[in-house]
């Protein structure tokens, strides 16, 4: 049994801890913030569970599968339907009553016709334009991209409860300043010895820690790692301006508007839960551009606003991700959406967390 320290209690860190303890290791999780979940969390306001940027859960992905395995009660989710997705200026992806157009749209999407508005819209909705990842596009076309009734708080709670049941300590308020000589040094002066560590914090914190561990490896691996940013608006409304549509995609502006309440009616008894995102372009004025897009497509939404949460700058993905085992000689493994994976978003975090945990036996 090895002493394993997991740094970061977001999805990647919690998944890594679950798999590490399942393999018989003694695990401690250290989290800088006062609560667990990282970006995978929600903020309750006026009866709405507002997220930090929209995300659709892939029923075929590792994150959902693990959440399902950890409880006798499977997560309650509802999927986005193609007949309720509208591409601005081009109509519904699967128009009801127009079999010919629905077939043409499906053919263009499956043939990946670059420049075709339906294909470009589906690719954007599946990946926010950060990747050519085919698995999420296939899941979208098979109605497997979904919204959870529990919100992020409920799903993260499943991971935390699983660790609590097996006695894994998750200590919050622990800021790591160095990771050298098999010791974690915290900002408050404490030190934690380890046989192996899984660094599952954000890319920014990882840069600071790993540069000191091995400057040569750090320089060659992190030189091209680049985050991709977006802005988002979450809003609880007393009206239904999207008229039952699940999603509206504005491909000209790299933006999408989701109504979680239309996808999963259990989320609110009345009104709408709008989750909108815009990617690309300069950060300056991006949130204002998204607000203008909302004004255009769901006019009057502000008149029915109950609560909202605006994020000027969120990370939706990375290019030139790093390998999870590049610091294995130092007994350090990496996990998170900035680490190479065949998956995206929450699934990338879950996948790299699992891979790092399974690789522990090779470095201890």
C-alpha positions in Angstrom: 0.0 0.0 0.0 1.5 3.3 -1.1 0.9 6.8 0.3 -0.7 8.8 -2.5 -1.4 12.5 -2.4 -3.9 13.9 -4.9 -3.6 17.7 -5.4 -6.9 19.1 -6.5 -10.4 18.1 -5.7 -12.0 18.8 -9.0 -13.4 16.0 -11.2 -9.9 14.8 -12.2 -8.7 14.7 -8.6 -11.8 13.0 -7.2 -11.8 10.4 -9.9 -8.1 9.7 -9.4 -8.6 9.3 -5.7 -11.5 6.9 -6.2 -9.5 4.6 -8.5 -6.3 4.9 -6.4 -8.1 3.9 -3.2 -9.9 1.1 -5.1 -6.4 -0.3 -5.9 -5.5 -0.4 -2.3 -3.5 2.8 -1.8 -3.7 5.2 1.1 -5.0 8.4 -0.4 -5.2 12.0 0.8 -6.7 14.8 -1.3 -5.6 18.4 -0.9 -7.8 21.2 -2.3 -6.8 24.9 -2.4 -10.4 26.2 -2.3 -12.9 25.9 0.5 -15.1 23.5 -1.5 -14.6 20.6 -3.8 -15.6 20.3 -7.5 -13.5 22.9 -9.2 -15.3 24.1 -12.3 -17.7 21.2 -11.9 -19.9 23.0 -9.4 -23.1 25.0 -9.2 -24.3 28.1 -7.5 -27.9 28.1 -6.1 -29.8 31.3 -6.6 -33.6 31.9 -6.4 -34.4 28.3 -7.0 -32.0 27.9 -9.9 -28.8 25.9 -9.9 -26.5 28.1 -12.0 -23.4 26.6 -13.6 -20.0 28.1 -14.4 -20.5 27.7 -18.1 -22.8 25.2 -20.0 -21.9 21.6 -20.3 -23.7 18.6 -21.6 -23.0 15.2 -20.0 -22.1 12.4 -22.4 -23.9 9.2 -21.4 -21.2 7.3 -23.2 -18.4 9.0 -21.4 -16.3 8.0 -18.4 -17.6 10.7 -16.1 -21.3 9.7 -16.3 -20.4 6.0 -16.2 -18.5 6.4 -13.0 -21.3 8.6 -11.4 -23.7 5.8 -12.3 -21.5 3.1 -10.9 -21.1 4.8 -7.5 -24.8 4.8 -6.5 -27.7 2.4 -6.6 -29.7 5.3 -7.9 -28.5 6.3 -11.4 -28.3 10.0 -12.2 -31.6 11.5 -13.6 -30.8 13.0 -17.0 -32.6 14.0 -20.1 -31.0 14.3 -23.6 -30.9 17.1 -26.1 -33.2 16.2 -29.0 -32.3 17.0 -32.6 -35.8 18.0 -33.5 -35.5 20.8 -30.9 -32.2 22.2 -31.9 -32.4 25.3 -34.2 -29.5 26.7 -36.2 -30.1 30.4 -36.5 -31.0 31.3 -40.1 -31.2 27.7 -41.2 -34.0 26.0 -39.2 -34.2 22.9 -37.1 -31.6 20.2 -37.4 -34.4 17.6 -37.7 -37.5 19.5 -38.8 -40.7 17.7 -37.9 -42.9 17.0 -41.0 -40.1 17.6 -43.5 -38.5 14.2 -44.0 -36.5 15.3 -47.0 -34.8 18.3 -45.3 -34.2 16.2 -42.2 -32.5 13.5 -44.3 -30.3 16.1 -46.1 -29.3 17.7 -42.8 -28.4 14.3 -41.4 -26.4 13.4 -44.5 -24.4 16.6 -44.4 -23.6 16.1 -40.7 -22.5 12.5 -41.1 -20.4 13.4 -44.2 -18.8 16.2 -42.2 -19.3 18.7 -44.9 -17.1 21.6 -43.9 -19.0 24.9 -44.3 -22.4 23.2 -44.1 -24.3 25.1 -41.4 -25.8 22.0 -39.9 -22.5 20.2 -39.5 -20.7 23.3 -38.2 -23.5 23.9 -35.7 -23.5 20.3 -34.4 -19.7 20.3 -34.1 -19.8 23.5 -32.2 -22.5 22.2 -29.8 -20.6 19.0 -29.2 -17.2 20.5 -28.5 -17.6 24.3 -28.3 -15.4 24.4 -31.3 -12.2 23.4 -29.4 -11.7 20.0 -31.1 -12.6 17.7 -33.9 -13.5 15.1 -31.3 -15.8 12.6 -33.0 -17.1 10.8 -29.9 -19.1 13.7 -28.6 -20.5 14.5 -32.0 -21.6 10.9 -32.3 -23.2 11.1 -28.9 -25.0 14.2 -29.8 -26.4 12.6 -33.0 -27.5 9.6 -30.9 -29.2 11.8 -28.3 -26.7 11.0 -25.6 -25.6 14.5 -24.6 -27.7 15.3 -21.6 -28.6 17.6 -18.7 -28.7 16.3 -15.2 -31.5 17.1 -12.7 -28.9 17.0 -9.9 -26.7 19.7 -11.4 -23.0 19.6 -10.9 -23.5 19.8 -7.1 -25.3 16.4 -7.1 -22.8 14.7 -9.4 -19.8 15.9 -7.6 -21.5 14.9 -4.4 -21.6 11.3 -5.6 -17.8 11.3 -6.0 -17.3 13.0 -2.6 -19.7 10.6 -0.9 -17.9 7.6 -2.4 -14.6 8.8 -1.0 -16.1 9.6 2.4 -17.5 6.0 2.6 -14.0 4.5 2.3 -12.4 7.0 4.7 -10.4 9.2 2.2 -9.5 12.5 3.7 -10.3 15.6 1.5 -8.7 18.6 3.1 -9.7 22.0 1.8 -7.9 25.3 2.2 -4.6 23.7 1.3 -2.5 25.7 -1.1 0.5 23.7 -2.4 3.7 25.7 -3.1 6.1 22.9 -4.0 6.3 19.2 -4.8 9.9 18.1 -4.2 11.8 15.2 -2.8 8.6 13.2 -2.1 7.2 16.0 0.0 4.3 18.3 -0.6 4.9 21.7 1.0 1.9 23.8 1.8 1.7 27.6 2.1 0.9 27.4 5.8 4.2 25.6 6.4 3.0 22.0 6.7 4.5 19.2 4.8 3.0 15.9 3.6 5.2 12.9 2.7 4.2 10.8 -0.3 5.3 7.8 -2.3 3.5 9.1 -5.3 1.5 12.2 -6.2 -1.2 13.0 -8.7 -1.3 16.6 -9.7 -4.9 17.3 -10.7 -5.2 21.0 -10.1 -5.6 23.6 -12.8 -3.0 24.2 -15.5 -2.0 27.5 -14.1 -1.2 26.1 -10.6 0.5 23.0 -12.2 2.8 25.3 -14.2 4.0 27.0 -11.0 4.6 23.7 -9.2 6.1 21.6 -12.0 8.6 24.2 -13.2 10.6 23.8 -10.0 10.4 19.9 -10.2 12.2 19.6 -13.5 12.7 22.8 -15.6 13.9 21.0 -18.7 10.9 18.6 -18.9 8.6 21.5 -18.0 10.0 23.8 -20.8 9.6 21.1 -23.5 6.1 20.0 -22.4 4.4 23.2 -21.4 5.7 25.5 -24.0 2.8 25.1 -26.4 0.0 24.3 -23.9 -2.6 26.9 -24.7 -6.0 27.4 -23.1 -9.1 28.3 -25.1 -11.5 30.8 -23.6 -15.2 31.6 -23.6 -17.7 33.7 -21.9 -21.0 32.5 -20.5 -24.3 33.8 -19.1 -26.6 31.6 -16.9 -30.0 33.0 -16.3 -33.2 32.0 -14.6 -36.2 33.5 -16.3 -39.9 33.6 -15.4 -40.9 33.2 -19.1 -40.2 30.7 -21.9 -38.7 32.8 -24.8 -37.2 29.7 -26.5 -40.7 28.2 -26.9 -39.7 24.7 -26.0 -36.6 24.6 -28.1 -33.6 22.8 -26.4 -30.9 24.8 -28.1 -30.3 27.6 -30.5 -26.9 27.8 -32.2 -25.5 31.0 -33.8 -22.6 29.7 -35.9 -21.7 33.1 -37.3 -20.9 34.3 -33.8 -19.6 31.0 -32.3 -22.4 31.0 -29.7 -25.1 28.7 -28.4 -28.1 29.2 -26.1 -29.5 26.2 -24.2 -32.6 26.0 -22.1 -32.0 23.4 -19.4 -35.6 23.6 -18.3 -36.8 22.6 -21.8 -34.4 19.7 -21.9 -35.0 18.6 -18.3 -38.4 19.9 -17.1 -37.8 18.8 -13.5 -35.2 21.6 -13.1 -37.9 24.2 -12.7 -41.7 24.2 -12.4 -42.1 27.3 -14.6 -39.9 29.6 -16.7 -36.6 28.9 -18.2 -33.0 28.1 -17.2 -30.9 29.7 -19.9 -27.2 28.7 -20.4 -25.4 30.6 -23.1 -21.8 30.6 -24.3 -19.7 32.4 -26.8 -16.2 31.3 -27.8 -13.3 32.8 -29.7 -12.5 36.4 -30.3 -10.9 38.9 -27.9 -11.9 38.8 -24.3 -12.7 42.5 -24.4 -16.4 42.9 -25.0 -17.1 39.2 -25.4 -19.7 39.0 -22.6 -21.4 42.1 -24.1 -21.5 40.4 -27.5 -23.1 37.3 -25.9 -25.7 39.6 -24.2 -26.4 41.1 -27.6 -26.9 37.6 -29.1 -29.4 36.8 -26.4 -31.2 40.1 -27.2 -31.4 39.1 -30.8 -32.6 35.5 -30.5 -34.7 35.6 -27.3 -35.8 39.2 -27.3 -37.2 40.5 -24.0 -35.4 38.0 -21.8 -34.1 40.7 -19.5 -37.7 41.7 -18.7 -38.3 38.3 -17.1 -34.9 37.9 -15.4 -35.0 36.3 -11.9 -31.3 35.7 -11.4 -28.1 35.4 -13.5 -24.5 34.4 -13.3 -22.0 35.9 -15.8 -18.5 34.6 -16.5 -16.3 36.9 -18.5 -13.5 34.3 -18.9 -13.8 30.6 -18.6 -11.5 27.9 -20.0 -13.3 25.4 -22.3 -10.3 23.4 -23.5 -6.7 23.3 -24.3 -4.5 22.8 -27.4 -1.2 20.9 -27.3 -2.0 19.1 -24.1 0.8 17.4 -22.0 1.3 13.7 -21.4 0.1 12.4 -18.0 3.4 10.6 -17.2 6.1 13.1 -18.2 7.1 13.6 -14.6 6.8 9.9 -13.6 10.5 9.7 -12.8 9.7 12.2 -10.0 6.8 10.0 -8.9 4.4 12.6 -10.1 1.5 11.9 -12.5 -0.8 14.5 -14.1 -4.6 14.6 -14.5 -7.0 17.2 -15.8 -8.5 18.6 -19.1 -5.0 20.1 -19.9 -3.6 16.5 -20.1 -3.8 14.5 -23.3 -7.0 12.4 -23.6 -9.3 11.0 -26.2 -12.2 12.8 -24.4 -13.2 16.5 -23.8 -14.4 18.6 -20.9 -15.5 16.6 -17.8 -14.8 13.3 -19.6 -11.2 14.4 -20.2 -10.8 15.1 -16.5 -12.3 11.8 -15.5 -10.3 9.8 -18.1 -7.0 11.3 -17.1 -7.8 11.0 -13.4 -8.4 7.2 -13.9 -5.3 6.8 -16.1 -3.0 8.5 -13.6 -4.4 6.3 -10.7 -3.9 3.1 -12.7 -0.3 4.2 -13.6 0.6 4.4 -9.9 1.8 0.8 -9.8 4.4 1.5 -12.5 6.1 4.3 -10.6 6.0 3.1 -7.0 
